[in-house]
Amino acid sequence: VIELKNNLQLEGKLHSVDQFLNVKIEDVRVRDAAKYPQLLAMKNCFVRGSVVRYVHLKREDVDLPLLEDATRREYREAR
């Protein structure tokens, strides 16, 4: 779930994220469809990082060993 600064919440399949927290989402669903009916037809979405408030990920959806390895590699390369 991506929560935006305007309180809009989007659910979907995370396609990609860059270093600026720009996010691409596929199979998008709006959490409060009654409030945002104009977004019901949206299938894919690009969200600019500056409007993101929170990114909520389910614990089981995070590959922790992969994330830890990537963090270690980035730390070593920065030194």
N, CA and C atoms as an extended XYZ file, in Angstrom:
237
Properties=species:S:1:pos:R:3:atomname:S:1:resname:S:1:resid:I:1 pbc="F F F"
N         0.851       -1.177        0.000 N   VAL     1
C         0.000        0.000        0.000 CA  VAL     1
C         0.897        1.241        0.000 C   VAL     1
N         0.594        2.154       -0.890 N   ILE     2
C         1.289        3.434       -0.946 CA  ILE     2
C         0.314        4.482       -0.431 C   ILE     2
N         0.686        5.186        0.621 N   GLU     3
C        -0.150        6.268        1.141 CA  GLU     3
C         0.485        7.583        0.720 C   GLU     3
N        -0.333        8.436        0.081 N   LEU     4
C         0.161        9.714       -0.409 CA  LEU     4
C        -0.129       10.824        0.591 C   LEU     4
N         0.525       11.950        0.415 N   LYS     5
C         0.350       13.078        1.326 CA  LYS     5
C        -1.050       13.660        1.287 C   LYS     5
N        -1.819       13.394        0.222 N   ASN     6
C        -3.207       13.866        0.157 CA  ASN     6
C        -4.180       12.821        0.702 C   ASN     6
N        -3.661       11.819        1.430 N   ASN     7
C        -4.414       10.748        2.082 CA  ASN     7
C        -4.959        9.687        1.138 C   ASN     7
N        -4.656        9.756       -0.136 N   LEU     8
C        -5.032        8.714       -1.080 CA  LEU     8
C        -4.175        7.487       -0.807 C   LEU     8
N        -4.811        6.311       -0.788 N   GLN     9
C        -4.081        5.061       -0.573 CA  GLN     9
C        -4.271        4.167       -1.786 C   GLN     9
N        -3.158        3.728       -2.352 N   LEU    10
C        -3.156        2.873       -3.530 CA  LEU    10
C        -2.584        1.509       -3.174 C   LEU    10
N        -3.242        0.460       -3.644 N   GLU    11
C        -2.743       -0.897       -3.471 CA  GLU    11
C        -2.395       -1.427       -4.843 C   GLU    11
N        -1.467       -2.345       -4.901 N   GLY    12
C        -1.134       -2.963       -6.165 CA  GLY    12
C         0.181       -3.704       -6.085 C   GLY    12
N         0.617       -4.157       -7.238 N   LYS    13
C         1.870       -4.893       -7.339 CA  LYS    13
C         2.988       -3.897       -7.598 C   LYS    13
N         3.970       -3.893       -6.720 N   LEU    14
C         5.104       -2.985       -6.847 CA  LEU    14
C         5.951       -3.405       -8.036 C   LEU    14
N         6.092       -2.516       -9.001 N   HIS    15
C         6.882       -2.812      -10.199 CA  HIS    15
C         8.317       -2.345      -10.023 C   HIS    15
N         8.501       -1.096       -9.568 N   SER    16
C         9.856       -0.593       -9.358 CA  SER    16
C         9.852        0.627       -8.445 C   SER    16
N        11.021        0.879       -7.864 N   VAL    17
C        11.248        2.048       -7.019 CA  VAL    17
C        12.638        2.560       -7.349 C   VAL    17
N        12.806        3.878       -7.405 N   ASP    18
C        14.152        4.411       -7.642 CA  ASP    18
C        14.661        5.127       -6.394 C   ASP    18
N        15.840        5.726       -6.495 N   GLN    19
C        16.477        6.350       -5.336 CA  GLN    19
C        15.727        7.575       -4.822 C   GLN    19
N        14.798        8.116       -5.614 N   PHE    20
C        14.013        9.277       -5.196 CA  PHE    20
C        12.654        8.868       -4.653 C   PHE    20
N        12.431        7.563       -4.471 N   LEU    21
C        11.178        6.976       -4.019 CA  LEU    21
C        10.054        7.146       -5.045 C   LEU    21
N        10.417        7.393       -6.301 N   ASN    22
C         9.416        7.328       -7.364 CA  ASN    22
C         9.025        5.869       -7.493 C   ASN    22
N         7.722        5.602       -7.582 N   VAL    23
C         7.214        4.237       -7.524 CA  VAL    23
C         6.344        3.957       -8.738 C   VAL    23
N         6.527        2.772       -9.322 N   LYS    24
C         5.629        2.292      -10.374 CA  LYS    24
C         4.836        1.134       -9.794 C   LYS    24
N         3.510        1.189       -9.973 N   ILE    25
C         2.614        0.170       -9.430 CA  ILE    25
C         1.770       -0.393      -10.572 C   ILE    25
N         1.556       -1.703      -10.557 N   GLU    26
C         0.689       -2.366      -11.523 CA  GLU    26
C        -0.535       -2.908      -10.802 C   GLU    26
N        -1.588       -3.176      -11.550 N   ASP    27
C        -2.839       -3.704      -10.996 CA  ASP    27
C        -3.322       -2.849       -9.823 C   ASP    27
N        -3.419       -1.556      -10.062 N   VAL    28
C        -3.723       -0.583       -9.008 CA  VAL    28
C        -5.182       -0.672       -8.567 C   VAL    28
N        -5.384       -0.592       -7.263 N   ARG    29
C        -6.707       -0.467       -6.660 CA  ARG    29
C        -6.656        0.691       -5.675 C   ARG    29
N        -7.719        1.464       -5.639 N   VAL    30
C        -7.815        2.596       -4.714 CA  VAL    30
C        -8.512        2.109       -3.458 C   VAL    30
N        -7.965        2.416       -2.293 N   ARG    31
C        -8.552        1.958       -1.022 CA  ARG    31
C        -9.944        2.545       -0.775 C   ARG    31
N       -10.131        3.820       -1.039 N   ASP    32
C       -11.425        4.474       -0.815 CA  ASP    32
C       -12.036        4.827       -2.169 C   ASP    32
N       -12.553        3.818       -2.865 N   ALA    33
C       -13.062        3.997       -4.226 CA  ALA    33
C       -14.252        4.952       -4.276 C   ALA    33
N       -15.038        5.012       -3.220 N   ALA    34
C       -16.189        5.915       -3.208 CA  ALA    34
C       -15.744        7.374       -3.232 C   ALA    34
N       -14.625        7.662       -2.627 N   LYS    35
C       -14.114        9.029       -2.575 CA  LYS    35
C       -13.373        9.426       -3.847 C   LYS    35
N       -12.801        8.435       -4.546 N   TYR    36
C       -12.016        8.696       -5.756 CA  TYR    36
C       -12.520        7.852       -6.930 C   TYR    36
N       -13.773        8.018       -7.354 N   PRO    37
C       -14.313        7.173       -8.437 CA  PRO    37
C       -13.595        7.385       -9.772 C   PRO    37
N       -12.987        8.550       -9.960 N   GLN    38
C       -12.283        8.835      -11.217 CA  GLN    38
C       -11.044        7.963      -11.396 C   GLN    38
N       -10.583        7.318      -10.336 N   LEU    39
C        -9.376        6.500      -10.399 CA  LEU    39
C        -9.664        5.009      -10.581 C   LEU    39
N       -10.932        4.634      -10.658 N   LEU    40
C       -11.281        3.217      -10.742 CA  LEU    40
C       -10.782        2.558      -12.024 C   LEU    40
N       -10.668        3.305      -13.108 N   ALA    41
C       -10.245        2.734      -14.386 CA  ALA    41
C        -8.729        2.617      -14.500 C   ALA    41
N        -8.018        3.147      -13.553 N   MET    42
C        -6.550        3.153      -13.603 CA  MET    42
C        -6.006        1.738      -13.375 C   MET    42
N        -5.118        1.290      -14.264 N   LYS    43
C        -4.508       -0.039      -14.153 CA  LYS    43
C        -3.065        0.036      -13.656 C   LYS    43
N        -2.303        0.976      -14.199 N   ASN    44
C        -0.905        1.161      -13.820 CA  ASN    44
C        -0.718        2.601      -13.368 C   ASN    44
N         0.288        2.822      -12.540 N   CYS    45
C         0.441        4.153      -11.957 CA  CYS    45
C         1.915        4.450      -11.689 C   CYS    45
N         2.302        5.701      -11.914 N   PHE    46
C         3.615        6.197      -11.531 CA  PHE    46
C         3.382        7.243      -10.459 C   PHE    46
N         4.026        7.093       -9.312 N   VAL    47
C         3.861        8.032       -8.210 CA  VAL    47
C         5.193        8.721       -7.956 C   VAL    47
N         5.170       10.034       -7.994 N   ARG    48
C         6.379       10.812       -7.729 CA  ARG    48
C         6.735       10.698       -6.247 C   ARG    48
N         7.990       10.486       -5.958 N   GLY    49
C         8.437       10.257       -4.590 CA  GLY    49
C         8.125       11.376       -3.619 C   GLY    49
N         8.074       12.608       -4.095 N   SER    50
C         7.837       13.739       -3.196 CA  SER    50
C         6.411       13.774       -2.642 C   SER    50
N         5.491       12.984       -3.207 N   VAL    51
C         4.112       12.976       -2.699 CA  VAL    51
C         3.816       11.736       -1.855 C   VAL    51
N         4.812       10.865       -1.680 N   VAL    52
C         4.628        9.639       -0.890 CA  VAL    52
C         4.784        9.957        0.591 C   VAL    52
N         3.806        9.530        1.381 N   ARG    53
C         3.905        9.661        2.835 CA  ARG    53
C         4.454        8.372        3.433 C   ARG    53
N         3.842        7.230        3.106 N   TYR    54
C         4.276        5.932        3.631 CA  TYR    54
C         4.190        4.876        2.543 C   TYR    54
N         5.039        3.872        2.672 N   VAL    55
C         4.936        2.652        1.876 CA  VAL    55
C         4.769        1.522        2.879 C   VAL    55
N         3.642        0.846        2.817 N   HIS    56
C         3.359       -0.260        3.733 CA  HIS    56
C         3.598       -1.568        2.989 C   HIS    56
N         4.476       -2.416        3.522 N   LEU    57
C         4.753       -3.717        2.935 CA  LEU    57
C         4.443       -4.801        3.946 C   LEU    57
N         3.842       -5.886        3.461 N   LYS    58
C         3.599       -7.029        4.341 CA  LYS    58
C         4.943       -7.682        4.644 C   LYS    58
N         5.103       -8.135        5.852 N   ARG    59
C         6.354       -8.744        6.282 CA  ARG    59
C         6.740       -9.916        5.385 C   ARG    59
N         5.772      -10.737        5.006 N   GLU    60
C         6.075      -11.918        4.195 CA  GLU    60
C         6.430      -11.559        2.743 C   GLU    60
N         6.169      -10.330        2.328 N   ASP    61
C         6.489       -9.903        0.962 CA  ASP    61
C         7.900       -9.340        0.835 C   ASP    61
N         8.594       -9.178        1.939 N   VAL    62
C         9.942       -8.609        1.918 CA  VAL    62
C        10.960       -9.740        1.973 C   VAL    62
N        11.864       -9.771        0.998 N   ASP    63
C        12.944      -10.762        0.974 CA  ASP    63
C        14.092      -10.195        1.818 C   ASP    63
N        14.069      -10.478        3.103 N   LEU    64
C        15.014       -9.886        4.041 CA  LEU    64
C        16.469      -10.229        3.734 C   LEU    64
N        16.821      -11.471        3.446 N   PRO    65
C        18.230      -11.760        3.129 CA  PRO    65
C        18.722      -10.977        1.901 C   PRO    65
N        17.893      -10.855        0.880 N   LEU    66
C        18.279      -10.095       -0.302 CA  LEU    66
C        18.488       -8.624        0.043 C   LEU    66
N        17.601       -8.068        0.854 N   LEU    67
C        17.706       -6.677        1.275 CA  LEU    67
C        18.971       -6.452        2.108 C   LEU    67
N        19.268       -7.374        3.017 N   GLU    68
C        20.474       -7.246        3.838 CA  GLU    68
C        21.738       -7.320        2.984 C   GLU    68
N        21.767       -8.242        2.029 N   ASP    69
C        22.928       -8.357        1.143 CA  ASP    69
C        23.125       -7.091        0.322 C   ASP    69
N        22.044       -6.542       -0.200 N   ALA    70
C        22.135       -5.320       -0.997 CA  ALA    70
C        22.641       -4.160       -0.148 C   ALA    70
N        22.208       -4.096        1.101 N   THR    71
C        22.653       -3.043        2.002 CA  THR    71
C        24.139       -3.177        2.303 C   THR    71
N        24.594       -4.407        2.534 N   ARG    72
C        26.027       -4.631        2.794 CA  ARG    72
C        26.872       -4.255        1.577 C   ARG    72
N        26.428       -4.661        0.377 N   ARG    73
C        27.158       -4.335       -0.837 CA  ARG    73
C        27.245       -2.827       -1.032 C   ARG    73
N        26.135       -2.135       -0.821 N   GLU    74
C        26.123       -0.676       -0.987 CA  GLU    74
C        27.054       -0.009        0.017 C   GLU    74
N        27.097       -0.513        1.242 N   TYR    75
C        27.976        0.043        2.266 CA  TYR    75
C        29.441       -0.152        1.872 C   TYR    75
N        29.784       -1.366        1.415 N   ARG    76
C        31.167       -1.651        1.016 CA  ARG    76
C        31.608       -0.794       -0.163 C   ARG    76
N        30.723       -0.597       -1.117 N   GLU    77
C        31.060        0.191       -2.302 CA  GLU    77
C        31.223        1.676       -1.970 C   GLU    77
N        30.540        2.133       -0.932 N   ALA    78
C        30.601        3.547       -0.554 CA  ALA    78
C        31.911        3.888        0.160 C   ALA    78
N        32.570        2.886        0.741 N   ARG    79
C        33.815        3.138        1.471 CA  ARG    79
C        34.975        3.296        0.580 C   ARG    79
